């Protein structure tokens, strides 16, 4: 992996808000639940396809990447850095921005209530683990492999700081624009 991404805390980002081209890398559903003023939505799974536009935007203004907590935006900063595009990540993401009393923008039709991706992943992983354990007890022990597979996926996710389950969940209709 490349070096750690440039990080800005909320006070630094707020003081320089107008200087940045802000890119929110959450799913469209999460973006619609509230985003930094003026932010453009380019979900993390579309960053690679958006490199030409992001390169051009970075030539005009410094890029500040934002997500819910800062993890996905740090991954996006590393991806961009690998392509020679400088960007910074907002530490703590929109959650921290909002907690510091700064406003969020919403779509014209109003905020959309979508769980944060991390919460969706926890629910899905937990449900699959429970299902695997129950089926393993009630139907056949081989179903416990389902739980083991999810456990292995979570370990891999932590070690690589990636999440395949989040990518899949991000493509579901409720995480896309209306």
C-alpha positions in Angstrom: 0.0 0.0 0.0 1.1 3.6 -0.6 1.8 6.1 2.1 -1.0 7.4 4.3 -3.3 10.0 2.8 -3.3 13.7 3.6 -5.8 14.3 6.4 -7.7 17.5 7.4 -9.7 17.7 10.6 -13.1 19.5 10.6 -11.8 22.8 11.8 -9.1 22.9 9.1 -11.6 21.9 6.4 -14.3 24.3 7.6 -11.9 27.2 7.6 -10.8 26.5 4.0 -14.2 25.0 2.7 -14.5 27.5 -0.2 -11.0 26.6 -1.5 -11.8 22.9 -2.1 -13.6 20.9 -4.6 -15.4 18.5 -2.3 -16.1 15.0 -3.4 -18.3 12.7 -1.4 -17.4 9.1 -2.0 -20.4 7.5 -0.2 -23.3 5.8 -2.0 -25.9 8.0 -3.6 -28.3 7.0 -0.9 -25.9 8.0 1.8 -25.1 11.2 0.0 -28.9 12.0 -0.2 -29.1 11.6 3.6 -26.9 14.8 4.0 -23.6 16.0 2.5 -21.2 18.8 2.9 -22.3 22.0 1.1 -21.3 22.0 -2.5 -20.1 18.4 -2.5 -20.1 16.3 -5.7 -21.1 12.6 -5.3 -18.7 10.1 -6.9 -19.1 6.8 -5.0 -15.9 5.0 -4.1 -16.7 2.2 -6.6 -16.8 4.8 -9.4 -13.5 6.7 -8.5 -11.4 4.8 -11.1 -13.9 5.6 -13.9 -13.9 9.2 -12.9 -10.2 9.8 -13.0 -10.2 12.2 -16.0 -12.8 14.4 -14.4 -11.1 14.3 -11.0 -7.7 15.1 -12.5 -9.2 18.1 -14.2 -11.0 19.2 -11.0 -7.7 18.8 -9.0 -6.0 21.1 -11.6 -8.6 23.9 -10.8 -9.0 23.4 -7.0 -7.5 21.1 -4.3 -9.7 18.0 -3.8 -11.2 17.2 -0.4 -12.7 13.7 -0.2 -15.4 12.9 2.3 -17.4 9.9 3.4 -19.3 9.0 6.6 -16.3 8.4 8.9 -13.2 9.0 6.9 -12.2 5.4 6.0 -13.6 5.3 2.4 -12.3 8.8 1.6 -8.8 7.8 2.8 -9.0 4.8 0.5 -10.1 7.1 -2.4 -7.2 9.5 -1.6 -4.8 6.6 -1.9 -6.3 5.5 -5.2 -6.0 9.0 -6.6 -2.5 9.3 -5.4 -1.6 6.1 -7.3 -2.7 8.0 -10.4 -0.8 11.2 -9.6 -3.9 13.1 -8.3 -3.4 14.9 -5.0 -6.3 15.0 -2.6 -7.0 15.2 1.2 -9.5 13.3 3.3 -11.8 14.8 6.0 -11.0 13.1 9.3 -14.3 11.8 10.8 -16.3 12.5 7.6 -19.7 13.9 7.5 -20.5 12.6 11.0 -17.7 14.7 12.5 -18.7 17.7 10.3 -22.2 17.6 11.5 -21.2 16.9 15.1 -19.2 20.1 15.1 -22.4 22.0 14.2 -21.7 22.6 10.6 -24.6 22.4 8.2 -25.3 19.6 5.7 -27.0 20.0 2.3 -29.9 17.8 1.2 -31.6 17.0 -2.1 -34.5 19.3 -3.1 -36.9 16.5 -2.2 -35.5 16.4 1.3 -33.2 14.1 3.2 -33.2 10.5 2.6 -33.1 8.0 5.5 -30.4 5.5 4.6 -28.2 3.6 7.1 -24.5 4.3 6.9 -22.7 1.7 4.9 -20.8 0.5 8.0 -24.1 -0.2 9.7 -25.4 -2.0 6.7 -22.3 -4.2 6.6 -22.6 -5.0 10.3 -26.3 -6.0 10.0 -25.7 -8.1 6.9 -22.6 -9.9 8.3 -24.2 -10.6 11.6 -27.4 -11.9 10.0 -25.4 -14.2 7.7 -23.3 -15.5 10.6 -26.4 -16.2 12.7 -28.1 -17.9 9.7 -25.1 -20.1 9.2 -25.0 -21.1 12.8 -28.7 -21.8 13.0 -28.7 -23.8 9.8 -25.6 -25.6 11.0 -27.5 -26.7 14.2 -30.8 -27.4 12.7 -30.2 -28.7 9.1 -26.6 -29.8 8.5 -23.2 -28.8 10.1 -21.8 -27.8 6.8 -23.9 -24.6 6.9 -21.4 -23.4 9.6 -19.0 -22.8 6.7 -21.2 -19.9 5.8 -20.4 -18.3 9.2 -16.7 -19.2 8.7 -16.7 -17.6 5.3 -18.1 -14.3 6.6 -15.6 -14.3 9.5 -12.7 -14.8 7.0 -14.1 -12.0 4.9 -14.2 -9.7 7.8 -10.6 -10.5 8.7 -9.5 -9.9 5.1 -11.5 -6.7 5.1 -9.7 -5.4 8.2 -6.3 -6.4 6.9 -6.7 -4.8 3.5 -8.9 -1.9 4.6 -11.4 -2.9 1.8 -14.9 -4.3 2.0 -16.4 -6.4 -0.8 -19.7 -6.6 1.1 -19.9 -2.8 1.1 -19.4 -2.7 -2.6 -22.2 -5.2 -3.1 -24.5 -3.4 -0.7 -23.7 -0.1 -2.4 -25.2 -1.5 -5.6 -28.6 -2.3 -4.1 -31.5 -0.1 -5.1 -32.0 1.6 -1.7 -28.4 2.8 -1.9 -28.9 4.4 -5.3 -30.6 7.6 -6.2 -34.3 7.7 -6.3 
